[in-house]
Amino acid sequence: MDEMFFHFSSGSDPQNTIPQDEILDYVPMGGSSSRGRQRKLLSTEKRENSNADDKKKSMHRDIERQRRQEMSTLYASLRTLLPLEYIKGKRAISDHMNGAVSYIKDLQKRIDGLNAKRDELKKASDNWSGFEQGMTSNEAFPSSAVVRQSLDGVEVVISTSVGPKALTISRVLQLLLEEGLDVINCITTRIDGGLIHTIKSEVSNLRGVHVPYLEQKLNEVISSLSQTY
């Protein structure tokens, strides 16, 4: 059998030669369509991610704006509660906060001082109540009479306690009438722990009234009346 030799000439016809670039760029028809869909999906995902980021940023801005408005309202309310001397000449929020802290501390000191005074008064009141309970009404505020001569008569001032053992003033008035005095008026004044009766009377003849004797007699009557209660 004769041998057959095939010879490819290096100097082939350029018209029958396929460029190498076209060979490399050649893509089957189905591959081009798939790559286009992938590009569309990537583009859609990017847009969605961008929209989500925009929404998050917008929401964050709204929350921050609302927070600032609320803080501004709270600071304004705080300024209205603080006395002027704590914020006078101060504009910064930090200064207002420091003023509020100082104000709260001062209030606490005042409250502590008032509580201490209250405890002292309560203790003193309890001690006085115990002391008063150990005494009779007459000892707490003893009844007595003072007689003074006036321009046209006699003035009698009687002090007595308050309560069930208080002196009955009608007996004193009766005694003055028996001594020839015309009672004009009787004014009663309430004081701490007792009563003061001021009795004004007239008499036709002042020389007939012996003031020391009348005062002594009134005190004897008051003493006897007090012992009967």
PyRosetta script that sets phi, psi and omega in degrees:
from pyrosetta import init, pose_from_sequence

init()
pose = pose_from_sequence("MDEMFFHFSSGSDPQNTIPQDEILDYVPMGGSSSRGRQRKLLSTEKRENSNADDKKKSMHRDIERQRRQEMSTLYASLRTLLPLEYIKGKRAISDHMNGAVSYIKDLQKRIDGLNAKRDELKKASDNWSGFEQGMTSNEAFPSSAVVRQSLDGVEVVISTSVGPKALTISRVLQLLLEEGLDVINCITTRIDGGLIHTIKSEVSNLRGVHVPYLEQKLNEVISSLSQTY")
pose.set_psi(1, 133.8)
pose.set_omega(1, 179.0)
pose.set_phi(2, -74.2)
pose.set_psi(2, 141.4)
pose.set_omega(2, 176.5)
pose.set_phi(3, -79.2)
pose.set_psi(3, 140.5)
pose.set_omega(3, -179.7)
pose.set_phi(4, -111.5)
pose.set_psi(4, 133.4)
pose.set_omega(4, -179.4)
pose.set_phi(5, -116.8)
pose.set_psi(5, 131.2)
pose.set_omega(5, 175.7)
pose.set_phi(6, -106.6)
pose.set_psi(6, 131.0)
pose.set_omega(6, -175.9)
pose.set_phi(7, -123.4)
pose.set_psi(7, 121.6)
pose.set_omega(7, 176.5)
pose.set_phi(8, -101.1)
pose.set_psi(8, 119.2)
pose.set_omega(8, -177.5)
pose.set_phi(9, -80.7)
pose.set_psi(9, 136.7)
pose.set_omega(9, 176.6)
pose.set_phi(10, -70.3)
pose.set_psi(10, -18.8)
pose.set_omega(10, -179.7)
pose.set_phi(11, -100.2)
pose.set_psi(11, 54.0)
pose.set_omega(11, 179.5)
pose.set_phi(12, -70.0)
pose.set_psi(12, 171.3)
pose.set_omega(12, -176.1)
pose.set_phi(13, -75.1)
pose.set_psi(13, 126.3)
pose.set_omega(13, -179.5)
pose.set_phi(14, -62.1)
pose.set_psi(14, -30.2)
pose.set_omega(14, -177.8)
pose.set_phi(15, -67.7)
pose.set_psi(15, -29.1)
pose.set_omega(15, -179.0)
pose.set_phi(16, -93.1)
pose.set_psi(16, 8.4)
pose.set_omega(16, -178.5)
pose.set_phi(17, -100.5)
pose.set_psi(17, 132.8)
pose.set_omega(17, 178.8)
pose.set_phi(18, -89.7)
pose.set_psi(18, 127.1)
pose.set_omega(18, -179.8)
pose.set_phi(19, -61.3)
pose.set_psi(19, 144.9)
pose.set_omega(19, -177.9)
pose.set_phi(20, -66.2)
pose.set_psi(20, -33.5)
pose.set_omega(20, 179.7)
pose.set_phi(21, -62.2)
pose.set_psi(21, -40.8)
pose.set_omega(21, -180.0)
pose.set_phi(22, -66.6)
pose.set_psi(22, -34.3)
pose.set_omega(22, 178.5)
pose.set_phi(23, -65.7)
pose.set_psi(23, -42.2)
pose.set_omega(23, -179.2)
pose.set_phi(24, -70.0)
pose.set_psi(24, -35.1)
pose.set_omega(24, -178.2)
pose.set_phi(25, -82.6)
pose.set_psi(25, -3.8)
pose.set_omega(25, -175.9)
pose.set_phi(26, -71.9)
pose.set_psi(26, 126.4)
pose.set_omega(26, 178.4)
pose.set_phi(27, -132.0)
pose.set_psi(27, 134.8)
pose.set_omega(27, 178.1)
pose.set_phi(28, -59.0)
pose.set_psi(28, 157.6)
pose.set_omega(28, -176.4)
pose.set_phi(29, -62.5)
pose.set_psi(29, -41.7)
pose.set_omega(29, -179.6)
pose.set_phi(30, -64.8)
pose.set_psi(30, -36.6)
pose.set_omega(30, -179.9)
pose.set_phi(31, -65.7)
pose.set_psi(31, -37.0)
pose.set_omega(31, 179.1)
pose.set_phi(32, -63.4)
pose.set_psi(32, -41.8)
pose.set_omega(32, -179.8)
pose.set_phi(33, -65.9)
pose.set_psi(33, -41.3)
pose.set_omega(33, -179.5)
pose.set_phi(34, -65.0)
pose.set_psi(34, -40.5)
pose.set_omega(34, 179.9)
pose.set_phi(35, -67.6)
pose.set_psi(35, -32.1)
pose.set_omega(35, 177.3)
pose.set_phi(36, -66.3)
pose.set_psi(36, -40.7)
pose.set_omega(36, 178.2)
pose.set_phi(37, -65.4)
pose.set_psi(37, -37.9)
pose.set_omega(37, 178.3)
pose.set_phi(38, -63.3)
pose.set_psi(38, -39.6)
pose.set_omega(38, 178.0)
pose.set_phi(39, -63.9)
pose.set_psi(39, -40.6)
pose.set_omega(39, 179.2)
pose.set_phi(40, -64.1)
pose.set_psi(40, -42.0)
pose.set_omega(40, 179.2)
pose.set_phi(41, -63.0)
pose.set_psi(41, -43.1)
pose.set_omega(41, 178.7)
pose.set_phi(42, -63.1)
pose.set_psi(42, -40.9)
pose.set_omega(42, 179.1)
pose.set_phi(43, -64.6)
pose.set_psi(43, -41.0)
pose.set_omega(43, 179.1)
pose.set_phi(44, -64.7)
pose.set_psi(44, -43.2)
pose.set_omega(44, 178.9)
pose.set_phi(45, -62.2)
pose.set_psi(45, -39.4)
pose.set_omega(45, 178.5)
pose.set_phi(46, -63.2)
pose.set_psi(46, -42.8)
pose.set_omega(46, 179.5)
pose.set_phi(47, -64.3)
pose.set_psi(47, -41.7)
pose.set_omega(47, 179.8)
pose.set_phi(48, -64.8)
pose.set_psi(48, -42.8)
pose.set_omega(48, 177.8)
pose.set_phi(49, -63.0)
pose.set_psi(49, -39.3)
pose.set_omega(49, 178.9)
pose.set_phi(50, -65.1)
pose.set_psi(50, -41.9)
pose.set_omega(50, 178.3)
pose.set_phi(51, -64.3)
pose.set_psi(51, -41.1)
pose.set_omega(51, 178.9)
pose.set_phi(52, -63.1)
pose.set_psi(52, -41.3)
pose.set_omega(52, 178.1)
pose.set_phi(53, -63.9)
pose.set_psi(53, -40.0)
pose.set_omega(53, 178.7)
pose.set_phi(54, -63.9)
pose.set_psi(54, -40.6)
pose.set_omega(54, 179.1)
pose.set_phi(55, -64.6)
pose.set_psi(55, -41.8)
pose.set_omega(55, 178.5)
pose.set_phi(56, -62.7)
pose.set_psi(56, -42.7)
pose.set_omega(56, 179.1)
pose.set_phi(57, -64.6)
pose.set_psi(57, -41.9)
pose.set_omega(57, 179.3)
pose.set_phi(58, -64.6)
pose.set_psi(58, -42.0)
pose.set_omega(58, 178.5)
pose.set_phi(59, -64.1)
pose.set_psi(59, -41.1)
pose.set_omega(59, 178.5)
pose.set_phi(60, -62.9)
pose.set_psi(60, -41.1)
pose.set_omega(60, 178.3)
pose.set_phi(61, -64.3)
pose.set_psi(61, -41.3)
pose.set_omega(61, 179.4)
pose.set_phi(62, -64.2)
pose.set_psi(62, -43.2)
pose.set_omega(62, 179.1)
pose.set_phi(63, -63.6)
pose.set_psi(63, -42.4)
pose.set_omega(63, 179.8)
pose.set_phi(64, -66.2)
pose.set_psi(64, -39.1)
pose.set_omega(64, 177.8)
pose.set_phi(65, -64.3)
pose.set_psi(65, -43.5)
pose.set_omega(65, 178.9)
pose.set_phi(66, -64.6)
pose.set_psi(66, -40.0)
pose.set_omega(66, 178.8)
pose.set_phi(67, -62.4)
pose.set_psi(67, -42.3)
pose.set_omega(67, 179.5)
pose.set_phi(68, -65.6)
pose.set_psi(68, -38.9)
pose.set_omega(68, 178.1)
pose.set_phi(69, -63.9)
pose.set_psi(69, -43.0)
pose.set_omega(69, 178.8)
pose.set_phi(70, -64.5)
pose.set_psi(70, -41.7)
pose.set_omega(70, 178.7)
pose.set_phi(71, -65.1)
pose.set_psi(71, -38.4)
pose.set_omega(71, 177.9)
pose.set_phi(72, -63.3)
pose.set_psi(72, -40.5)
pose.set_omega(72, 178.0)
pose.set_phi(73, -64.9)
pose.set_psi(73, -41.7)
pose.set_omega(73, 179.5)
pose.set_phi(74, -65.3)
pose.set_psi(74, -41.1)
pose.set_omega(74, 178.5)
pose.set_phi(75, -64.1)
pose.set_psi(75, -41.0)
pose.set_omega(75, 178.4)
pose.set_phi(76, -63.2)
pose.set_psi(76, -41.3)
pose.set_omega(76, 177.6)
pose.set_phi(77, -64.6)
pose.set_psi(77, -38.3)
pose.set_omega(77, 178.7)
pose.set_phi(78, -63.2)
pose.set_psi(78, -40.9)
pose.set_omega(78, -179.9)
pose.set_phi(79, -62.3)
pose.set_psi(79, -35.4)
pose.set_omega(79, 179.7)
pose.set_phi(80, -70.2)
pose.set_psi(80, -23.1)
pose.set_omega(80, -178.4)
pose.set_phi(81, -87.3)
pose.set_psi(81, -18.6)
pose.set_omega(81, -176.1)
pose.set_phi(82, -89.2)
pose.set_psi(82, 137.0)
pose.set_omega(82, 173.5)
pose.set_phi(83, -60.9)
pose.set_psi(83, 154.6)
pose.set_omega(83, -173.8)
pose.set_phi(84, -61.4)
pose.set_psi(84, -35.5)
pose.set_omega(84, -175.4)
pose.set_phi(85, -66.2)
pose.set_psi(85, -17.3)
pose.set_omega(85, -179.4)
pose.set_phi(86, -88.1)
pose.set_psi(86, -16.9)
pose.set_omega(86, -177.8)
pose.set_phi(87, -128.9)
pose.set_psi(87, 6.2)
pose.set_omega(87, -178.0)
pose.set_phi(88, -64.2)
pose.set_psi(88, 128.6)
pose.set_omega(88, 179.7)
pose.set_phi(89, 75.4)
pose.set_psi(89, 9.1)
pose.set_omega(89, -179.2)
pose.set_phi(90, -116.6)
pose.set_psi(90, 126.7)
pose.set_omega(90, -178.6)
pose.set_phi(91, -112.8)
pose.set_psi(91, -27.7)
pose.set_omega(91, -177.1)
pose.set_phi(92, -69.3)
pose.set_psi(92, 144.2)
pose.set_omega(92, 179.6)
pose.set_phi(93, -62.8)
pose.set_psi(93, -36.9)
pose.set_omega(93, 179.4)
pose.set_phi(94, -62.3)
pose.set_psi(94, -36.9)
pose.set_omega(94, 177.3)
pose.set_phi(95, -66.4)
pose.set_psi(95, -38.9)
pose.set_omega(95, 177.6)
pose.set_phi(96, -64.4)
pose.set_psi(96, -38.9)
pose.set_omega(96, 178.3)
pose.set_phi(97, -64.9)
pose.set_psi(97, -41.9)
pose.set_omega(97, 177.2)
pose.set_phi(98, -64.4)
pose.set_psi(98, -38.4)
pose.set_omega(98, 176.3)
pose.set_phi(99, -63.2)
pose.set_psi(99, -38.9)
pose.set_omega(99, 178.1)
pose.set_phi(100, -64.2)
pose.set_psi(100, -40.6)
pose.set_omega(100, 178.3)
pose.set_phi(101, -63.0)
pose.set_psi(101, -43.4)
pose.set_omega(101, 178.9)
pose.set_phi(102, -64.0)
pose.set_psi(102, -41.2)
pose.set_omega(102, 179.9)
pose.set_phi(103, -62.6)
pose.set_psi(103, -43.0)
pose.set_omega(103, 179.7)
pose.set_phi(104, -63.7)
pose.set_psi(104, -41.1)
pose.set_omega(104, 178.7)
pose.set_phi(105, -63.9)
pose.set_psi(105, -42.1)
pose.set_omega(105, 179.1)
pose.set_phi(106, -65.0)
pose.set_psi(106, -40.4)
pose.set_omega(106, 177.2)
pose.set_phi(107, -61.6)
pose.set_psi(107, -40.7)
pose.set_omega(107, 179.7)
pose.set_phi(108, -63.6)
pose.set_psi(108, -39.1)
pose.set_omega(108, 177.8)
pose.set_phi(109, -64.0)
pose.set_psi(109, -41.9)
pose.set_omega(109, 179.1)
pose.set_phi(110, -63.7)
pose.set_psi(110, -42.1)
pose.set_omega(110, 179.7)
pose.set_phi(111, -62.8)
pose.set_psi(111, -43.0)
pose.set_omega(111, 178.5)
pose.set_phi(112, -62.2)
pose.set_psi(112, -41.1)
pose.set_omega(112, 178.5)
pose.set_phi(113, -64.5)
pose.set_psi(113, -42.1)
pose.set_omega(113, 178.4)
pose.set_phi(114, -65.7)
pose.set_psi(114, -38.9)
pose.set_omega(114, 177.8)
pose.set_phi(115, -63.3)
pose.set_psi(115, -39.4)
pose.set_omega(115, 178.7)
pose.set_phi(116, -64.9)
pose.set_psi(116, -43.1)
pose.set_omega(116, 178.0)
pose.set_phi(117, -63.9)
pose.set_psi(117, -39.8)
pose.set_omega(117, 178.8)
pose.set_phi(118, -61.5)
pose.set_psi(118, -42.5)
pose.set_omega(118, 179.6)
pose.set_phi(119, -64.9)
pose.set_psi(119, -39.1)
pose.set_omega(119, 178.8)
pose.set_phi(120, -64.8)
pose.set_psi(120, -44.3)
pose.set_omega(120, 179.5)
pose.set_phi(121, -64.9)
pose.set_psi(121, -39.7)
pose.set_omega(121, 178.9)
pose.set_phi(122, -64.1)
pose.set_psi(122, -41.3)
pose.set_omega(122, 178.7)
pose.set_phi(123, -64.4)
pose.set_psi(123, -43.3)
pose.set_omega(123, 178.8)
pose.set_phi(124, -64.6)
pose.set_psi(124, -39.1)
pose.set_omega(124, 179.1)
pose.set_phi(125, -64.9)
pose.set_psi(125, -41.2)
pose.set_omega(125, 178.4)
pose.set_phi(126, -64.2)
pose.set_psi(126, -40.7)
pose.set_omega(126, 179.0)
pose.set_phi(127, -64.7)
pose.set_psi(127, -41.2)
pose.set_omega(127, 179.9)
pose.set_phi(128, -67.9)
pose.set_psi(128, -37.6)
pose.set_omega(128, 178.9)
pose.set_phi(129, -63.4)
pose.set_psi(129, -42.1)
pose.set_omega(129, 178.2)
pose.set_phi(130, -65.6)
pose.set_psi(130, -37.9)
pose.set_omega(130, 178.1)
pose.set_phi(131, -67.7)
pose.set_psi(131, -40.1)
pose.set_omega(131, -177.8)
pose.set_phi(132, -70.1)
pose.set_psi(132, -34.6)
pose.set_omega(132, 179.4)
pose.set_phi(133, -67.5)
pose.set_psi(133, -26.0)
pose.set_omega(133, 179.1)
pose.set_phi(134, -82.8)
pose.set_psi(134, 0.8)
pose.set_omega(134, -179.4)
pose.set_phi(135, -118.7)
pose.set_psi(135, 156.6)
pose.set_omega(135, 171.9)
pose.set_phi(136, -81.0)
pose.set_psi(136, 167.7)
pose.set_omega(136, 179.9)
pose.set_phi(137, -62.2)
pose.set_psi(137, -36.7)
pose.set_omega(137, -179.1)
pose.set_phi(138, -68.3)
pose.set_psi(138, -34.3)
pose.set_omega(138, 178.9)
pose.set_phi(139, -72.2)
pose.set_psi(139, -34.7)
pose.set_omega(139, 179.8)
pose.set_phi(140, -67.7)
pose.set_psi(140, -38.8)
pose.set_omega(140, 178.0)
pose.set_phi(141, -147.3)
pose.set_psi(141, 86.5)
pose.set_omega(141, -174.2)
pose.set_phi(142, -64.7)
pose.set_psi(142, 141.6)
pose.set_omega(142, 178.4)
pose.set_phi(143, -81.5)
pose.set_psi(143, 140.6)
pose.set_omega(143, 179.8)
pose.set_phi(144, -158.1)
pose.set_psi(144, 165.2)
pose.set_omega(144, -179.0)
pose.set_phi(145, -131.5)
pose.set_psi(145, 142.2)
pose.set_omega(145, 176.1)
pose.set_phi(146, -129.2)
pose.set_psi(146, 128.3)
pose.set_omega(146, -177.5)
pose.set_phi(147, -113.1)
pose.set_psi(147, 130.6)
pose.set_omega(147, 178.2)
pose.set_phi(148, -130.7)
pose.set_psi(148, 142.2)
pose.set_omega(148, 177.6)
pose.set_phi(149, -85.3)
pose.set_psi(149, 132.7)
pose.set_omega(149, 178.3)
pose.set_phi(150, -108.1)
pose.set_psi(150, -172.9)
pose.set_omega(150, -176.6)
pose.set_phi(151, -64.5)
pose.set_psi(151, -41.9)
pose.set_omega(151, -175.4)
pose.set_phi(152, -123.2)
pose.set_psi(152, 17.6)
pose.set_omega(152, -179.7)
pose.set_phi(153, 177.1)
pose.set_psi(153, -146.0)
pose.set_omega(153, -176.0)
pose.set_phi(154, -131.3)
pose.set_psi(154, 140.2)
pose.set_omega(154, 175.8)
pose.set_phi(155, -114.0)
pose.set_psi(155, 128.7)
pose.set_omega(155, -179.4)
pose.set_phi(156, -116.6)
pose.set_psi(156, 127.3)
pose.set_omega(156, 178.0)
pose.set_phi(157, -115.7)
pose.set_psi(157, 120.2)
pose.set_omega(157, -177.2)
pose.set_phi(158, -119.5)
pose.set_psi(158, 128.9)
pose.set_omega(158, 175.4)
pose.set_phi(159, -107.5)
pose.set_psi(159, 138.6)
pose.set_omega(159, -178.6)
pose.set_phi(160, -150.2)
pose.set_psi(160, 161.5)
pose.set_omega(160, -179.2)
pose.set_phi(161, -79.8)
pose.set_psi(161, 173.5)
pose.set_omega(161, 178.6)
pose.set_phi(162, -109.9)
pose.set_psi(162, 141.1)
pose.set_omega(162, 176.3)
pose.set_phi(163, 125.2)
pose.set_psi(163, -164.3)
pose.set_omega(163, -176.7)
pose.set_phi(164, -64.5)
pose.set_psi(164, -22.2)
pose.set_omega(164, -179.9)
pose.set_phi(165, -98.4)
pose.set_psi(165, 17.7)
pose.set_omega(165, 178.7)
pose.set_phi(166, -67.5)
pose.set_psi(166, 145.5)
pose.set_omega(166, -178.3)
pose.set_phi(167, -69.0)
pose.set_psi(167, 135.6)
pose.set_omega(167, 175.6)
pose.set_phi(168, -81.2)
pose.set_psi(168, 114.9)
pose.set_omega(168, -173.5)
pose.set_phi(169, -73.0)
pose.set_psi(169, -18.8)
pose.set_omega(169, -178.1)
pose.set_phi(170, -63.0)
pose.set_psi(170, -34.9)
pose.set_omega(170, 179.0)
pose.set_phi(171, -66.6)
pose.set_psi(171, -36.3)
pose.set_omega(171, 178.0)
pose.set_phi(172, -67.2)
pose.set_psi(172, -42.7)
pose.set_omega(172, 178.9)
pose.set_phi(173, -62.8)
pose.set_psi(173, -38.8)
pose.set_omega(173, 178.3)
pose.set_phi(174, -63.0)
pose.set_psi(174, -40.2)
pose.set_omega(174, 179.0)
pose.set_phi(175, -64.2)
pose.set_psi(175, -40.4)
pose.set_omega(175, 178.9)
pose.set_phi(176, -63.7)
pose.set_psi(176, -39.2)
pose.set_omega(176, 177.4)
pose.set_phi(177, -65.2)
pose.set_psi(177, -38.3)
pose.set_omega(177, 178.6)
pose.set_phi(178, -65.1)
pose.set_psi(178, -27.4)
pose.set_omega(178, 179.2)
pose.set_phi(179, -85.9)
pose.set_psi(179, 5.8)
pose.set_omega(179, 176.5)
pose.set_phi(180, 86.5)
pose.set_psi(180, 19.6)
pose.set_omega(180, 179.6)
pose.set_phi(181, -100.3)
pose.set_psi(181, 137.6)
pose.set_omega(181, 175.6)
pose.set_phi(182, -96.7)
pose.set_psi(182, 112.2)
pose.set_omega(182, -177.9)
pose.set_phi(183, -74.6)
pose.set_psi(183, 125.4)
pose.set_omega(183, 179.4)
pose.set_phi(184, -90.1)
pose.set_psi(184, -51.2)
pose.set_omega(184, 179.4)
pose.set_phi(185, -156.0)
pose.set_psi(185, 164.9)
pose.set_omega(185, 178.0)
pose.set_phi(186, -138.6)
pose.set_psi(186, 118.8)
pose.set_omega(186, -178.7)
pose.set_phi(187, -111.0)
pose.set_psi(187, 127.2)
pose.set_omega(187, -179.8)
pose.set_phi(188, -108.9)
pose.set_psi(188, 128.9)
pose.set_omega(188, 179.6)
pose.set_phi(189, -120.6)
pose.set_psi(189, 131.5)
pose.set_omega(189, 179.4)
pose.set_phi(190, -91.9)
pose.set_psi(190, 130.1)
pose.set_omega(190, 175.8)
pose.set_phi(191, -125.6)
pose.set_psi(191, 177.6)
pose.set_omega(191, -179.7)
pose.set_phi(192, -62.8)
pose.set_psi(192, 113.7)
pose.set_omega(192, 174.6)
pose.set_phi(193, 87.4)
pose.set_psi(193, -0.7)
pose.set_omega(193, -179.5)
pose.set_phi(194, -171.6)
pose.set_psi(194, -170.3)
pose.set_omega(194, -179.3)
pose.set_phi(195, -127.5)
pose.set_psi(195, 148.2)
pose.set_omega(195, 175.0)
pose.set_phi(196, -119.6)
pose.set_psi(196, 118.9)
pose.set_omega(196, 177.4)
pose.set_phi(197, -104.0)
pose.set_psi(197, 121.9)
pose.set_omega(197, 177.5)
pose.set_phi(198, -110.3)
pose.set_psi(198, 114.1)
pose.set_omega(198, -175.3)
pose.set_phi(199, -112.0)
pose.set_psi(199, 124.0)
pose.set_omega(199, 177.2)
pose.set_phi(200, -108.8)
pose.set_psi(200, 134.6)
pose.set_omega(200, -177.6)
pose.set_phi(201, -139.4)
pose.set_psi(201, 160.3)
pose.set_omega(201, 177.7)
pose.set_phi(202, -117.7)
pose.set_psi(202, 155.3)
pose.set_omega(202, 178.2)
pose.set_phi(203, -144.8)
pose.set_psi(203, 141.7)
pose.set_omega(203, -177.3)
pose.set_phi(204, -71.5)
pose.set_psi(204, -31.5)
pose.set_omega(204, -178.4)
pose.set_phi(205, -132.4)
pose.set_psi(205, 103.1)
pose.set_omega(205, -178.9)
pose.set_phi(206, -65.7)
pose.set_psi(206, -27.3)
pose.set_omega(206, -179.0)
pose.set_phi(207, -66.2)
pose.set_psi(207, -23.5)
pose.set_omega(207, -179.8)
pose.set_phi(208, -80.5)
pose.set_psi(208, -3.8)
pose.set_omega(208, -178.7)
pose.set_phi(209, -104.1)
pose.set_psi(209, 120.2)
pose.set_omega(209, 176.7)
pose.set_phi(210, -99.7)
pose.set_psi(210, 102.5)
pose.set_omega(210, -171.0)
pose.set_phi(211, -60.8)
pose.set_psi(211, -49.8)
pose.set_omega(211, -179.8)
pose.set_phi(212, -59.3)
pose.set_psi(212, -40.3)
pose.set_omega(212, 179.8)
pose.set_phi(213, -64.8)
pose.set_psi(213, -42.7)
pose.set_omega(213, 179.8)
pose.set_phi(214, -63.3)
pose.set_psi(214, -40.2)
pose.set_omega(214, 179.5)
pose.set_phi(215, -64.9)
pose.set_psi(215, -42.3)
pose.set_omega(215, 179.4)
pose.set_phi(216, -63.7)
pose.set_psi(216, -42.7)
pose.set_omega(216, -179.3)
pose.set_phi(217, -64.9)
pose.set_psi(217, -40.2)
pose.set_omega(217, 178.3)
pose.set_phi(218, -63.0)
pose.set_psi(218, -42.4)
pose.set_omega(218, -179.9)
pose.set_phi(219, -66.4)
pose.set_psi(219, -34.9)
pose.set_omega(219, 176.9)
pose.set_phi(220, -65.8)
pose.set_psi(220, -42.6)
pose.set_omega(220, 178.8)
pose.set_phi(221, -64.8)
pose.set_psi(221, -43.9)
pose.set_omega(221, 179.8)
pose.set_phi(222, -61.7)
pose.set_psi(222, -41.6)
pose.set_omega(222, 180.0)
pose.set_phi(223, -63.9)
pose.set_psi(223, -42.7)
pose.set_omega(223, 179.8)
pose.set_phi(224, -67.7)
pose.set_psi(224, -37.7)
pose.set_omega(224, 178.2)
pose.set_phi(225, -66.7)
pose.set_psi(225, -38.3)
pose.set_omega(225, -178.9)
pose.set_phi(226, -66.1)
pose.set_psi(226, -34.3)
pose.set_omega(226, -178.8)
pose.set_phi(227, -73.9)
pose.set_psi(227, -21.1)
pose.set_omega(227, -179.5)
pose.set_phi(228, -79.6)
pose.set_psi(228, -16.3)
pose.set_omega(228, -177.7)
pose.set_phi(229, -82.5)
pose.dump_pdb("model.pdb")
